[in-house]
Amino acid sequence: MKHDPASLIAGLHLTFDPGPSVKTRRTLGAAINAFNARTAPLDLERFALLLRDDAGKLAAGLSGALSWSWLFVDALWVSDQLRGRGIGRALMAGAEDYARTKHCHSAWLDTFQARGFYEQLGYERFGVLDDYPPGQSRHFLRKRLRPAQGSLPG
Ligand SMILES: CC(C)(COP(=O)(O)OP(=O)(O)OC[C@H]1O[C@@H](n2cnc3c(N)ncnc32)[C@H](O)[C@@H]1OP(=O)(O)O)[C@@H](O)C(=O)NCCC(=O)NCCS
């Protein structure tokens, strides 16, 4: 293989894995976290808000992570038949409230389908990747959950 790092140092062997397992990705992630911890100790709490029907089937949900005083919303989904009834907004408000109780000052997320939804909730764009997916843009959005220290009430 061109650019084989194993050719640089004897005793190393490069393999190509077309479908890395969860275990492989976790091992790699743990190694990166251990490195990062030398300068910024790992600070990560995952959580989810799950809305289920009487049969226990998932009707809507949000999963998020709290890290270094930031909330990251990594997934938000409301089932087709329940959309447009305020559930998405309520899940976001619930996640933001929870993050505030954990002393988070801000939230961020990325989206290519629902930019307007998040902007209605006070999120502002701070970055964009065009053509990701093709023909669409991936927007990176952020929102303050409490006033910046030292800022005056407006
Ligand atoms: C986006 C989603 C989570 C919104 O949930 P919802 O329960 O339908 O939204 P709500 O009823 O709380 O809507 C709140 C407001 O946002 C608006 N809105 C909802 N979806 C929107 C979207 N995709 N784009 C722009 N505005 C949207 C609503 O019209 C409503 O506005 P209003 O208060 O003026 O009437 C839901 O449509 C969904 O699961 N979509 C598919 C998955 C998805 O796109 N997830 C987000 C990926 S980052």
The ligand as an SDF file (V2000), in Angstrom:
LIG
                    3D

 48 50  0  0  0  0  0  0  0  0999 V2000
  -36.9170   18.2720   13.3130 C   0  0  0  0  0  0  0  0  0  0  0  0
  -37.8730   17.5850   14.3100 C   0  0  0  0  0  0  0  0  0  0  0  0
  -37.0650   17.0140   15.4470 C   0  0  0  0  0  0  0  0  0  0  0  0
  -38.8390   18.6600   14.8370 C   0  0  0  0  0  0  0  0  0  0  0  0
  -39.6900   18.0530   15.8000 O   0  0  0  0  0  0  0  0  0  0  0  0
  -41.2440   18.4330   15.8880 P   0  0  0  0  0  0  0  0  0  0  0  0
  -41.8060   17.8410   17.0920 O   0  0  0  0  0  0  0  0  0  0  0  0
  -41.8860   18.1280   14.5880 O   0  0  0  0  0  0  0  0  0  0  0  0
  -41.1280   20.0430   15.9970 O   0  0  0  0  0  0  0  0  0  0  0  0
  -42.0630   21.0190   16.8500 P   0  0  0  0  0  0  0  0  0  0  0  0
  -43.4990   20.6270   16.6620 O   0  0  0  0  0  0  0  0  0  0  0  0
  -41.5630   21.1040   18.2510 O   0  0  0  0  0  0  0  0  0  0  0  0
  -41.8000   22.3690   16.0350 O   0  0  0  0  0  0  0  0  0  0  0  0
  -41.3120   23.5380   16.6200 C   0  0  0  0  0  0  0  0  0  0  0  0
  -41.2280   24.5800   15.5130 C   0  0  0  0  0  0  0  0  0  0  0  0
  -40.2030   24.2240   14.5710 O   0  0  0  0  0  0  0  0  0  0  0  0
  -40.7280   24.1510   13.2340 C   0  0  0  0  0  0  0  0  0  0  0  0
  -40.0700   23.0350   12.5420 N   0  0  0  0  0  0  0  0  0  0  0  0
  -40.2480   21.7260   12.7860 C   0  0  0  0  0  0  0  0  0  0  0  0
  -39.4410   21.0020   11.9790 N   0  0  0  0  0  0  0  0  0  0  0  0
  -38.7550   21.8940   11.2220 C   0  0  0  0  0  0  0  0  0  0  0  0
  -37.7560   21.7550   10.2220 C   0  0  0  0  0  0  0  0  0  0  0  0
  -37.3240   20.5530    9.7980 N   0  0  0  0  0  0  0  0  0  0  0  0
  -37.2580   22.8790    9.6760 N   0  0  0  0  0  0  0  0  0  0  0  0
  -37.6960   24.1100   10.0670 C   0  0  0  0  0  0  0  0  0  0  0  0
  -38.6310   24.2960   11.0260 N   0  0  0  0  0  0  0  0  0  0  0  0
  -39.1540   23.1920   11.5810 C   0  0  0  0  0  0  0  0  0  0  0  0
  -42.2060   23.9000   13.4480 C   0  0  0  0  0  0  0  0  0  0  0  0
  -42.9480   24.3320   12.3280 O   0  0  0  0  0  0  0  0  0  0  0  0
  -42.5010   24.6910   14.6850 C   0  0  0  0  0  0  0  0  0  0  0  0
  -42.6680   26.0580   14.3470 O   0  0  0  0  0  0  0  0  0  0  0  0
  -43.9030   26.9240   14.9410 P   0  0  0  0  0  0  0  0  0  0  0  0
  -43.7090   26.9610   16.4420 O   0  0  0  0  0  0  0  0  0  0  0  0
  -43.7540   28.2560   14.2860 O   0  0  0  0  0  0  0  0  0  0  0  0
  -45.1390   26.1890   14.5540 O   0  0  0  0  0  0  0  0  0  0  0  0
  -38.7210   16.4900   13.6260 C   0  0  0  0  0  0  0  0  0  0  0  0
  -39.4000   17.0210   12.5380 O   0  0  0  0  0  0  0  0  0  0  0  0
  -37.8980   15.3030   13.1340 C   0  0  0  0  0  0  0  0  0  0  0  0
  -37.6830   14.3570   13.8870 O   0  0  0  0  0  0  0  0  0  0  0  0
  -37.4540   15.3410   11.8750 N   0  0  0  0  0  0  0  0  0  0  0  0
  -36.7300   14.2450   11.2710 C   0  0  0  0  0  0  0  0  0  0  0  0
  -35.3780   14.0340   11.9090 C   0  0  0  0  0  0  0  0  0  0  0  0
  -34.5940   15.2990   11.9750 C   0  0  0  0  0  0  0  0  0  0  0  0
  -34.5720   16.1000   11.0440 O   0  0  0  0  0  0  0  0  0  0  0  0
  -33.9320   15.4710   13.1070 N   0  0  0  0  0  0  0  0  0  0  0  0
  -33.0530   16.5770   13.3310 C   0  0  0  0  0  0  0  0  0  0  0  0
  -31.7730   16.2280   12.6920 C   0  0  0  0  0  0  0  0  0  0  0  0
  -30.4700   17.2530   13.2060 S   0  0  0  0  0  0  0  0  0  0  0  0
  1  2  1  0
  2  3  1  0
  2  4  1  0
  2 36  1  0
  4  5  1  0
  5  6  1  0
  6  7  2  0
  6  8  1  0
  6  9  1  0
  9 10  1  0
 10 11  2  0
 10 12  1  0
 10 13  1  0
 13 14  1  0
 14 15  1  0
 15 16  1  0
 15 30  1  0
 16 17  1  0
 17 18  1  0
 17 28  1  0
 18 19  1  0
 18 27  1  0
 19 20  2  0
 20 21  1  0
 21 22  1  0
 21 27  2  0
 22 23  1  0
 22 24  2  0
 24 25  1  0
 25 26  2  0
 26 27  1  0
 28 29  1  0
 28 30  1  0
 30 31  1  0
 31 32  1  0
 32 33  2  0
 32 34  1  0
 32 35  1  0
 36 37  1  0
 36 38  1  0
 38 39  2  0
 38 40  1  0
 40 41  1  0
 41 42  1  0
 42 43  1  0
 43 44  2  0
 43 45  1  0
 45 46  1  0
 46 47  1  0
 47 48  1  0
M  END
$$$$
